[in-house]
Amino acid sequence: MITARSLIQKFELEPHPEGGFYKRTHLCEDNTFSSILFLLTKDNFSAFHKIKSAEQWNWFYGDNIVIHEIDMKGNYHQIKLCDNVKNFHFQYVVKNQHWFASECIGEQGFALCGCTVIPAFSFNDFELADRKDMISHFPQHKEIIERLTR
């Protein structure tokens, strides 16, 4: 049986500062793109953050992944990545500089995906949201911001 623990061990995933577990699987020599395996567990969401690059999410296995996104104008959008026959969504691109968070929902308690960042991800380009500051900018989204920040 595939479990979150077995995937963490098999792929040597490490805790990510935003939440979840990850391992970089590719970094292009010219920094044009990078990719990671990323695992979310039901009790460990990916907190609101933003990066300078676009990020493509690819759903692989497990529960549904819900990506919550707030654009620069304050518009909220969510997408569910899953293999549900009624609503196939295996990929989604979060635009650069948009705030986003993610969580898994379902019975298995985890979800495995891949994330590709173009140009390549750097922690220098990563900003984890400050709850008070984010609420002051987007008070209309206070409930989701409070739930998905640390």
C-alpha positions as CSV (number, residue, x, y, z in Angstrom):
1,M,0.0,0.0,0.0
2,I,1.3,3.4,-0.9
3,T,1.4,5.8,2.0
4,A,2.7,9.4,2.6
5,R,5.5,7.9,4.7
6,S,6.5,5.4,2.1
7,L,6.7,8.2,-0.6
8,I,8.7,10.5,1.7
9,Q,11.2,7.7,2.3
10,K,11.3,6.4,-1.3
11,F,11.9,9.8,-2.8
12,E,13.9,11.2,0.2
13,L,11.5,14.2,0.5
14,E,12.3,16.9,3.1
15,P,10.1,19.4,4.9
16,H,9.4,22.5,2.8
17,P,9.3,25.9,4.6
18,E,5.8,26.6,3.2
19,G,4.6,23.2,4.4
20,G,4.5,19.8,2.8
21,F,7.6,17.8,1.7
22,Y,9.7,18.1,-1.4
23,K,12.8,17.1,-3.4
24,R,14.3,19.0,-6.3
25,T,14.4,16.6,-9.2
26,H,15.8,18.8,-11.9
27,L,17.6,22.1,-12.3
28,C,18.4,23.2,-15.8
29,E,22.0,24.4,-16.1
30,D,21.0,27.8,-17.5
31,N,18.3,28.2,-14.8
32,T,15.5,28.3,-17.3
33,F,13.5,25.8,-15.2
34,S,13.5,23.6,-12.2
35,S,11.2,20.9,-11.0
36,I,10.4,19.2,-7.7
37,L,8.3,16.3,-6.3
38,F,5.9,17.8,-3.8
39,L,3.8,15.9,-1.2
40,L,1.0,17.4,0.8
41,T,-0.5,15.7,3.8
42,K,-4.0,16.4,5.2
43,D,-2.5,17.9,8.3
44,N,0.2,20.0,6.6
45,F,-1.0,22.5,4.1
46,S,1.2,24.7,1.8
47,A,0.9,28.2,3.3
48,F,0.3,31.3,1.3
49,H,3.4,32.4,-0.5
50,K,4.5,33.9,-3.8
51,I,7.4,33.6,-6.1
52,K,8.8,35.7,-8.9
53,S,8.3,32.9,-11.5
54,A,5.3,31.0,-12.9
55,E,4.8,27.6,-11.4
56,Q,3.1,24.7,-13.1
57,W,1.5,22.1,-10.8
58,N,1.0,18.5,-12.1
59,W,-1.2,16.1,-10.1
60,F,0.2,12.6,-9.8
61,Y,-1.4,10.5,-7.1
62,G,-3.6,10.5,-4.0
63,D,-6.1,13.0,-2.8
64,N,-7.3,16.1,-4.6
65,I,-5.2,19.1,-4.4
66,V,-6.9,22.5,-4.0
67,I,-4.8,25.5,-5.0
68,H,-6.0,28.8,-3.6
69,E,-4.8,31.8,-5.5
70,I,-5.1,35.6,-5.0
71,D,-3.9,37.8,-7.9
72,M,-2.3,41.2,-7.6
73,K,-5.7,42.9,-7.8
74,G,-7.1,40.8,-5.0
75,N,-9.2,38.4,-7.0
76,Y,-9.5,35.0,-5.4
77,H,-9.6,31.8,-7.5
78,Q,-9.3,28.1,-6.7
79,I,-8.7,25.1,-8.8
80,K,-8.9,21.4,-7.8
81,L,-6.3,19.1,-9.3
82,C,-7.7,15.6,-9.4
83,D,-8.6,12.5,-11.4
84,N,-12.4,12.9,-10.8
85,V,-14.2,11.8,-14.0
86,K,-16.5,14.8,-13.8
87,N,-13.7,17.3,-13.4
88,F,-10.4,16.1,-14.7
89,H,-7.7,18.7,-13.9
90,F,-4.1,17.3,-13.9
91,Q,-2.2,20.6,-14.4
92,Y,-2.4,24.2,-13.4
93,V,-0.1,27.2,-13.8
94,V,0.1,29.8,-11.0
95,K,1.2,33.1,-12.5
96,N,4.2,34.8,-11.1
97,Q,3.7,37.1,-8.1
98,H,0.3,35.7,-7.3
99,W,-0.2,34.6,-3.7
100,F,-1.1,30.9,-3.5
101,A,-1.6,28.2,-1.0
102,S,-2.6,24.5,-1.4
103,E,-4.1,21.7,0.6
104,C,-5.1,18.1,-0.1
105,I,-8.7,16.9,0.5
106,G,-9.8,13.3,0.4
107,E,-9.7,9.9,2.1
108,Q,-6.0,8.9,1.6
109,G,-4.6,11.8,3.7
110,F,-2.0,12.9,1.2
111,A,-1.4,13.9,-2.4
112,L,1.7,13.8,-4.6
113,C,2.4,16.2,-7.4
114,G,5.2,17.8,-9.3
115,C,5.9,21.5,-9.6
116,T,7.9,23.1,-12.4
117,V,9.1,26.7,-12.1
118,I,10.0,28.8,-15.1
119,P,12.6,30.4,-14.8
120,A,14.1,28.1,-12.1
121,F,13.0,28.4,-8.5
122,S,15.3,30.1,-6.0
123,F,14.6,30.6,-2.3
124,N,15.8,34.2,-2.9
125,D,12.6,34.7,-5.0
126,F,10.3,33.1,-2.4
127,E,8.1,35.1,0.0
128,L,6.1,33.4,2.7
129,A,3.0,35.5,3.6
130,D,2.7,37.4,6.8
131,R,-0.8,36.8,8.0
132,K,-1.5,40.4,9.3
133,D,0.0,42.1,6.3
134,M,-1.8,39.9,3.8
135,I,-5.2,40.4,5.6
136,S,-4.6,44.2,5.5
137,H,-4.1,44.0,1.7
138,F,-7.0,41.5,1.1
139,P,-9.5,41.8,4.0
140,Q,-12.2,40.3,1.8
141,H,-10.3,37.0,2.0
142,K,-9.6,37.1,5.7
143,E,-11.1,33.6,6.4
144,I,-9.0,31.7,3.9
145,I,-5.8,33.7,4.7
146,E,-6.2,32.9,8.4
147,R,-6.7,29.2,7.7
148,L,-3.8,28.9,5.3
149,T,-1.0,31.0,6.9
150,R,1.2,30.2,9.9
